[in-house]
């Protein structure tokens, strides 16, 4: 195949059957759509090109800056596309969670601006959030940026409705699969593919996968976060289920070692969630003798996530296993050991207790600098977990109030420290968002 431009190589990715000996589903043919084989390395190549193309054509004089609120694969694809057209690219985010991606963006010539934000993602309903204000400013006429707006741009989903979905149907000999399992980030791929598949098979089952509560899987949102995405429509999905980071890594390892697919954790989450959901379906099919097909997407490659795996499963990379970690907690243990305080009780406790509790804010430094509880100290959750792995980071004589955006991460850390023997550690129920909504004072750095 010969192309005049690398953009012509976007799409037409393989659909590969996963051997039944690997997944154990005797009556379901499970296929992986290998979006990691797009030229820029991910499922985001399609919407990035589809969203950016009109803007790039309008800026044919080579002057301007493409901007996107992204710290991942969309930013990577847009940085390459902008550079090809002589334009600059700016990634705006409130937290770069994966160091390899940040370094790659810098290699691609991207400018990275980390704005303070009160939550870990864009919340368009929070008009005081600097990240939200920046997003709103991009929509104003006459601004200097070429904004692709992946969270609200219908061309995001359209790229998959026109490309990814029809390709799946074509490779299945003109039939839509019975099941489509998709991780939900911007909701573009799941929405667009589901739309295309249902044109051929109105009853195709669509399973959306989100990250479990306060867990972090690159490219996937939690259920709370996904509600803030403009393209997200619950009606798209027959069911929405959560996946943990440990399950995502398990699936990633299976795809790599058993299938030869160099999947990242998002593809691992999709594989694990698909097999888990389809086991019950497979049992029913065994009684009827019917066969069905299912498709999931492998979104990107493993190489960009070695630090992510090293942090959560060091033994996979030949390193000693970690000590105390949040990942080792069961949900039952979190509920049993994690103590929470409502805002009013927390205000009273921090003001009158003797000794005074130490308030530890686990958010990123930009979010902390924007607004925080007066007198609190800032230790980012990743650093806090590193401290915890070697033992209790504070004296047992020091009461602790842990704070995060919405009270989920802090609850897990409170449970972990309680397990380790700290007698008085509590989590702020609802986090900084609840504190703000209750009208409790917040200060700027």
C-alpha positions as CSV (number, residue, x, y, z in Angstrom):
1,X,0.0,0.0,0.0
2,X,1.3,3.4,-0.9
3,X,-0.1,6.7,0.5
4,X,0.5,10.3,-0.2
5,X,0.0,11.3,3.5
6,X,0.2,9.5,6.8
7,X,-3.5,10.5,7.5
8,X,-4.6,8.2,4.7
9,X,-3.4,5.3,6.9
10,X,-5.8,6.2,9.7
11,X,-8.6,3.5,10.0
12,X,-9.1,0.1,8.4
13,X,-7.5,-1.5,11.4
14,X,-7.7,-5.3,11.8
15,X,-10.4,-7.3,13.5
16,X,-8.7,-10.2,15.2
17,X,-10.3,-13.3,16.7
18,X,-9.3,-14.1,20.3
19,X,-8.7,-17.8,20.7
20,X,-11.4,-19.5,22.8
21,X,-8.6,-21.3,24.7
22,X,-7.6,-17.9,26.1
23,X,-11.0,-16.5,27.1
24,X,-12.9,-19.7,27.8
25,X,-16.2,-18.7,26.1
26,X,-17.3,-21.8,24.2
27,X,-20.3,-20.3,22.4
28,X,-19.1,-16.8,21.6
29,X,-16.6,-15.7,19.0
30,X,-14.7,-12.8,20.6
31,X,-12.9,-10.3,18.4
32,X,-10.5,-7.4,19.1
33,X,-10.6,-4.3,17.0
34,X,-7.0,-3.3,17.0
35,X,-7.1,0.5,17.0
36,X,-3.6,0.5,18.4
37,X,-2.4,-0.1,14.8
38,X,-3.5,3.4,13.7
39,X,-0.5,5.4,12.6
40,X,-0.3,7.5,15.7
41,X,-0.9,4.5,17.9
42,X,-4.5,4.8,19.2
43,X,-8.2,4.9,18.7
44,X,-8.0,8.7,19.1
45,X,-6.4,9.0,15.7
46,X,-9.8,8.9,13.9
47,X,-11.6,11.6,15.9
48,X,-8.5,13.8,16.1
49,X,-8.2,13.9,12.3
50,X,-12.0,14.2,11.8
51,X,-12.3,17.0,14.3
52,X,-9.1,18.8,13.3
53,X,-9.4,18.6,9.5
54,X,-11.9,21.5,9.0
55,X,-9.8,23.7,11.4
56,X,-6.6,22.8,9.6
57,X,-8.0,23.6,6.2
58,X,-9.3,26.9,7.5
59,X,-5.8,27.7,8.8
60,X,-4.1,26.9,5.5
61,X,-1.8,29.9,6.0
62,X,0.1,28.0,8.7
63,X,-0.7,30.4,11.5
64,X,-2.5,29.4,14.7
65,X,-2.5,27.0,17.6
66,X,-4.6,23.9,17.9
67,X,-5.8,23.4,21.5
68,X,-7.4,20.5,23.3
69,X,-8.2,19.7,26.9
70,X,-6.4,16.4,26.8
71,X,-3.4,14.8,28.5
72,X,-3.4,11.5,26.5
73,X,-3.9,10.0,23.1
74,X,-6.0,12.8,21.6
75,X,-3.3,15.3,22.5
76,X,-0.7,13.1,20.9
77,X,-2.6,12.7,17.6
78,X,-3.4,16.4,17.5
79,X,0.2,17.4,18.2
80,X,1.3,15.4,15.2
81,X,-1.5,16.7,12.9
82,X,-0.8,20.3,13.9
83,X,2.9,19.9,13.3
84,X,2.3,18.4,9.8
85,X,0.3,21.6,8.9
86,X,2.9,24.0,10.3
87,X,0.7,24.8,13.4
88,X,1.4,24.7,17.1
89,X,-0.4,22.5,19.5
90,X,-1.3,23.2,23.2
91,X,-2.5,20.6,25.6
92,X,-4.5,22.0,28.6
93,X,-5.1,19.8,31.6
94,X,-5.1,20.0,35.3
95,X,-2.9,16.9,35.8
96,X,-0.5,14.8,33.7
97,X,-1.0,11.4,35.2
98,X,1.2,9.3,32.9
99,X,4.9,10.6,32.7
100,X,5.6,8.7,29.4
101,X,2.7,10.6,27.7
102,X,3.9,13.9,29.0
103,X,7.5,13.3,27.7
104,X,6.2,12.1,24.3
105,X,4.0,15.3,24.0
106,X,7.1,17.4,24.6
107,X,9.0,15.4,22.0
108,X,6.2,16.1,19.6
109,X,6.6,19.9,20.2
110,X,3.5,20.3,22.2
111,X,3.0,23.1,24.8
112,X,1.5,21.8,28.0
113,X,-0.4,24.0,30.3
114,X,-1.6,22.6,33.6
115,X,-4.4,24.8,34.9
116,X,-5.7,24.4,38.4
117,X,-8.9,22.4,38.6
118,X,-10.9,21.4,41.6
119,X,-11.7,17.9,40.3
120,X,-9.6,15.5,38.2
121,X,-11.5,16.3,35.0
122,X,-13.5,19.0,33.3
123,X,-16.7,19.8,35.1
124,X,-18.7,22.2,32.9
125,X,-21.2,22.8,35.7
126,X,-18.5,24.3,38.0
127,X,-18.3,27.8,36.6
128,X,-15.6,28.8,39.2
129,X,-13.2,26.1,38.1
130,X,-10.3,27.6,36.1
131,X,-10.3,24.7,33.7
132,X,-14.0,25.2,33.0
133,X,-13.5,28.9,32.5
134,X,-10.8,28.2,30.0
135,X,-13.1,25.8,28.1
136,X,-15.8,28.4,28.0
137,X,-13.4,31.0,26.7
138,X,-12.5,28.7,23.8
139,X,-16.1,28.8,22.7
140,X,-16.3,32.5,22.5
141,X,-16.0,34.0,18.9
142,X,-12.7,35.6,18.0
143,X,-10.5,33.6,20.3
144,X,-7.0,32.8,19.0
145,X,-7.2,29.0,19.3
146,X,-8.3,26.3,17.0
147,X,-10.3,24.2,19.5
148,X,-11.2,20.6,18.6
149,X,-13.4,20.2,21.8
150,X,-13.4,16.4,22.1
151,X,-15.8,16.3,25.0
152,X,-18.6,18.1,23.1
153,X,-17.8,17.9,19.4
154,X,-20.2,15.6,17.6
155,X,-17.5,14.9,15.0
156,X,-15.8,12.8,17.7
157,X,-18.5,10.2,17.7
158,X,-19.1,10.7,14.0
159,X,-15.6,9.5,13.1
160,X,-16.5,6.1,14.6
161,X,-20.0,6.0,13.2
162,X,-18.5,6.5,9.7
163,X,-15.4,4.4,10.2
164,X,-14.9,2.1,13.1
165,X,-18.4,0.7,13.2
166,X,-18.9,0.0,9.5
167,X,-15.4,-1.6,9.4
168,X,-16.5,-4.1,12.1
169,X,-19.7,-4.9,10.1
170,X,-17.7,-5.4,6.9
171,X,-15.1,-7.7,8.6
172,X,-18.0,-9.8,10.0
173,X,-19.3,-10.4,6.5
174,X,-21.9,-7.7,6.6
175,X,-23.3,-8.6,10.1
176,X,-23.1,-6.6,13.3
177,X,-21.9,-8.4,16.4
178,X,-24.4,-9.4,19.0
179,X,-22.3,-7.6,21.7
180,X,-20.1,-4.5,21.7
181,X,-18.0,-3.8,24.8
182,X,-16.4,-0.4,25.0
183,X,-14.5,1.6,27.6
184,X,-16.0,5.1,28.2
185,X,-13.7,8.1,28.1
186,X,-15.0,10.9,26.0
187,X,-17.8,8.5,24.9
188,X,-16.9,9.1,21.3
189,X,-16.0,5.6,20.3
190,X,-18.7,3.8,22.2
191,X,-21.4,6.2,21.0
192,X,-20.3,6.3,17.3
193,X,-19.7,2.5,17.0
194,X,-23.0,1.7,18.8
195,X,-24.9,3.9,16.4
196,X,-23.4,2.3,13.4
197,X,-23.9,-1.3,14.7
198,X,-27.5,-0.7,15.6
199,X,-28.3,0.3,12.1
200,X,-27.5,-3.3,11.1
201,X,-28.6,-5.0,14.3
202,X,-31.0,-2.9,16.5
203,X,-30.7,-5.3,19.4
204,X,-26.9,-5.4,19.6
205,X,-26.0,-5.4,23.3
206,X,-23.7,-2.4,24.2
207,X,-21.7,-2.7,27.4
208,X,-20.0,0.5,28.7
209,X,-17.0,0.1,31.0
210,X,-15.9,2.8,33.5
211,X,-13.1,2.9,36.1
212,X,-14.1,1.7,39.5
213,X,-14.9,4.6,41.9
214,X,-11.6,6.4,42.8
215,X,-9.4,4.0,40.7
216,X,-7.4,5.3,37.8
217,X,-7.2,3.7,34.4
218,X,-5.7,5.8,31.6
219,X,-8.4,6.9,29.1
220,X,-11.4,5.7,31.2
221,X,-13.5,7.8,33.5
222,X,-15.3,6.8,36.6
223,X,-19.1,6.8,36.7
224,X,-19.1,10.2,38.5
225,X,-16.7,11.7,35.9
226,X,-18.5,10.4,32.8
227,X,-21.6,12.3,33.8
228,X,-19.7,15.5,33.0
229,X,-18.9,14.5,29.4
230,X,-21.1,16.2,26.8
231,X,-21.2,13.2,24.4
232,X,-22.2,10.7,27.1
233,X,-25.8,9.4,26.8
234,X,-26.8,6.6,29.2
235,X,-29.3,5.4,26.7
236,X,-26.4,4.3,24.4
237,X,-25.6,1.4,26.8
238,X,-27.6,-1.6,27.9
239,X,-25.5,-1.7,31.0
240,X,-22.5,0.2,32.5
241,X,-20.1,-1.7,34.6
242,X,-16.9,-0.8,36.5
243,X,-13.4,-2.3,36.1
244,X,-10.5,-1.9,38.6
245,X,-6.9,-1.0,37.6
246,X,-5.8,-4.5,38.7
247,X,-8.4,-6.1,36.4
248,X,-7.2,-3.8,33.6
249,X,-3.6,-4.9,34.1
250,X,-4.7,-8.6,34.2
251,X,-6.5,-8.2,30.9
252,X,-3.5,-6.3,29.4
253,X,-1.1,-9.1,30.4
254,X,-3.4,-11.7,28.9
255,X,-3.6,-9.9,25.6
256,X,0.1,-9.4,25.5
257,X,1.3,-12.8,26.6
258,X,-1.4,-15.1,25.2
259,X,-2.6,-13.2,22.1
260,X,0.5,-11.3,21.0
261,X,-1.5,-8.0,21.2
262,X,0.6,-5.2,22.7
263,X,-2.3,-3.7,24.5
264,X,-2.3,-0.8,27.0
265,X,-4.4,-0.9,30.2
266,X,-7.6,0.4,28.4
267,X,-7.6,-2.5,26.0
268,X,-6.9,-4.8,29.0
269,X,-10.0,-3.3,30.8
270,X,-12.1,-3.9,27.7
271,X,-11.0,-7.5,27.4
272,X,-11.5,-8.2,31.1
273,X,-14.9,-6.5,31.2
274,X,-16.0,-8.3,28.0
275,X,-15.1,-11.8,29.3
276,X,-16.7,-11.1,32.7
277,X,-19.9,-9.9,31.2
278,X,-20.2,-12.6,28.6
279,X,-19.7,-15.6,30.9
280,X,-23.3,-15.6,31.9
281,X,-24.4,-15.1,28.2
282,X,-22.2,-18.1,27.2
283,X,-23.8,-20.3,29.8
284,X,-27.2,-19.5,28.4
285,X,-26.1,-20.2,24.8
286,X,-24.7,-23.6,25.9
287,X,-28.2,-24.7,26.6
288,X,-29.6,-23.5,23.3
289,X,-26.7,-24.4,21.0
290,X,-26.7,-20.9,19.5
291,X,-23.5,-19.0,18.8
292,X,-23.0,-15.2,19.1
293,X,-20.2,-12.7,18.3
294,X,-18.7,-10.0,20.5
295,X,-16.3,-7.2,19.7
296,X,-14.1,-5.0,22.0
297,X,-11.6,-2.3,21.2
298,X,-7.9,-2.4,22.0
299,X,-7.4,1.4,22.2
300,X,-3.6,1.8,22.4
301,X,-0.2,0.3,23.0
302,X,1.6,-0.9,26.1
303,X,4.8,1.0,25.8
304,X,3.4,4.3,27.1
305,X,2.2,2.7,30.4
306,X,5.3,1.0,31.9
307,X,5.4,3.4,34.8
308,X,1.6,2.8,35.4
309,X,2.3,-1.0,35.6
310,X,5.4,-0.5,37.6
311,X,3.5,1.5,40.2
312,X,0.7,-1.0,40.6
313,X,2.2,-4.4,39.7
314,X,6.0,-4.1,40.0
315,X,6.5,-7.9,40.2
316,X,5.3,-8.0,36.5
317,X,8.4,-6.1,35.6
318,X,10.7,-8.1,37.8
319,X,10.7,-5.8,40.8
320,X,9.8,-6.7,44.4
321,X,6.1,-6.4,45.3
322,X,4.9,-3.3,47.0
323,X,4.2,-3.1,50.7
324,X,1.0,-1.4,51.9
325,X,-1.1,-0.1,49.0
326,X,-4.6,1.1,48.3
327,X,-5.0,-1.6,45.6
328,X,-4.7,-4.3,48.3
329,X,-8.0,-3.2,50.0
330,X,-11.2,-5.0,49.4
331,X,-14.4,-3.0,49.1
332,X,-15.7,-4.6,52.3
333,X,-12.5,-3.5,54.1
334,X,-12.9,0.1,52.8
335,X,-16.4,0.3,54.1
336,X,-15.5,-1.4,57.4
337,X,-12.3,0.5,58.2
338,X,-12.9,3.9,56.4
339,X,-14.2,6.6,58.8
340,X,-15.9,9.6,57.2
341,X,-16.9,13.0,58.6
342,X,-19.5,15.3,57.1
343,X,-18.5,18.8,56.5
344,X,-20.1,20.3,59.6
345,X,-18.5,17.7,61.8
346,X,-15.1,18.1,60.1
347,X,-15.2,21.8,60.7
348,X,-16.0,21.4,64.3
349,X,-13.3,18.6,64.7
350,X,-10.5,20.6,63.1
351,X,-11.4,23.7,65.1
352,X,-11.8,22.3,68.6
353,X,-10.1,18.9,68.9
354,X,-7.0,18.6,71.1
355,X,-4.6,17.8,69.5
356,X,-5.7,19.5,66.3
357,X,-6.1,17.2,63.4
358,X,-3.7,17.6,60.4
359,X,-5.6,18.1,57.2
360,X,-3.9,16.4,54.2
361,X,-5.2,17.4,50.8
362,X,-4.5,14.6,48.3
363,X,-5.3,16.6,45.1
364,X,-2.8,17.8,42.5
365,X,-0.7,20.9,43.3
366,X,-2.6,23.1,40.8
367,X,-6.0,22.2,42.3
368,X,-4.6,22.8,45.8
369,X,-3.2,26.2,44.8
370,X,-6.5,27.3,43.4
371,X,-8.6,26.6,46.5
372,X,-8.0,24.5,49.6
373,X,-8.9,24.3,53.3
374,X,-7.0,26.8,55.3
375,X,-4.1,25.1,57.2
376,X,-4.1,22.0,55.1
377,X,-1.0,20.5,53.6
378,X,-0.7,19.2,50.1
379,X,0.6,15.7,49.4
380,X,-0.5,14.4,45.9
381,X,-2.1,11.0,46.2
382,X,0.7,9.2,44.3
383,X,3.3,10.6,46.6
384,X,1.2,9.9,49.6
385,X,0.9,6.2,48.6
386,X,4.7,6.0,48.2
387,X,5.1,7.4,51.8
388,X,2.5,4.9,53.1
389,X,4.3,1.9,51.5
390,X,7.2,2.2,53.9
391,X,5.0,2.6,57.0
392,X,2.8,5.2,58.7
393,X,3.9,8.6,57.4
394,X,2.6,10.5,60.5
395,X,2.8,9.8,64.2
396,X,-0.1,7.9,65.7
397,X,-0.5,10.8,68.1
398,X,-1.5,13.0,65.1
399,X,-5.2,12.9,64.1
400,X,-5.6,13.1,60.4
401,X,-8.4,14.4,58.1
402,X,-7.8,13.3,54.5
403,X,-9.3,15.3,51.6
404,X,-9.7,14.6,47.9
405,X,-12.0,16.0,45.2
406,X,-15.1,14.0,46.1
407,X,-14.2,11.9,49.1
408,X,-13.5,8.5,47.4
409,X,-9.7,8.4,47.3
410,X,-9.4,9.8,50.8
411,X,-11.8,7.1,52.1
412,X,-9.6,4.4,50.7
413,X,-6.4,5.9,52.2
414,X,-8.2,6.3,55.6
415,X,-9.1,2.6,55.5
416,X,-5.5,1.7,54.6
417,X,-4.0,3.8,57.4
418,X,-6.5,2.4,59.9
419,X,-5.5,-1.1,58.8
420,X,-1.8,-0.2,59.4
421,X,-2.6,0.9,63.0
422,X,-3.3,4.6,62.9
423,X,-5.9,5.2,65.6
424,X,-7.6,8.4,64.4
425,X,-7.7,9.0,60.6
426,X,-10.9,10.2,58.8
427,X,-12.0,11.1,55.3
428,X,-13.9,14.3,54.4
429,X,-17.3,13.0,53.1
430,X,-17.8,14.5,49.6
431,X,-14.3,16.0,49.5
432,X,-13.5,19.5,48.6
433,X,-16.7,19.7,46.4
434,X,-18.9,19.1,49.4
435,X,-16.9,21.6,51.5
436,X,-17.4,24.2,48.8
437,X,-21.1,23.4,48.3
438,X,-21.7,23.8,52.1
439,X,-20.3,27.3,52.0
440,X,-17.3,26.4,54.1
441,X,-14.3,28.7,53.6
442,X,-11.6,27.9,51.1
443,X,-8.4,29.9,50.6
444,X,-6.0,30.4,47.7
445,X,-2.3,29.8,47.9
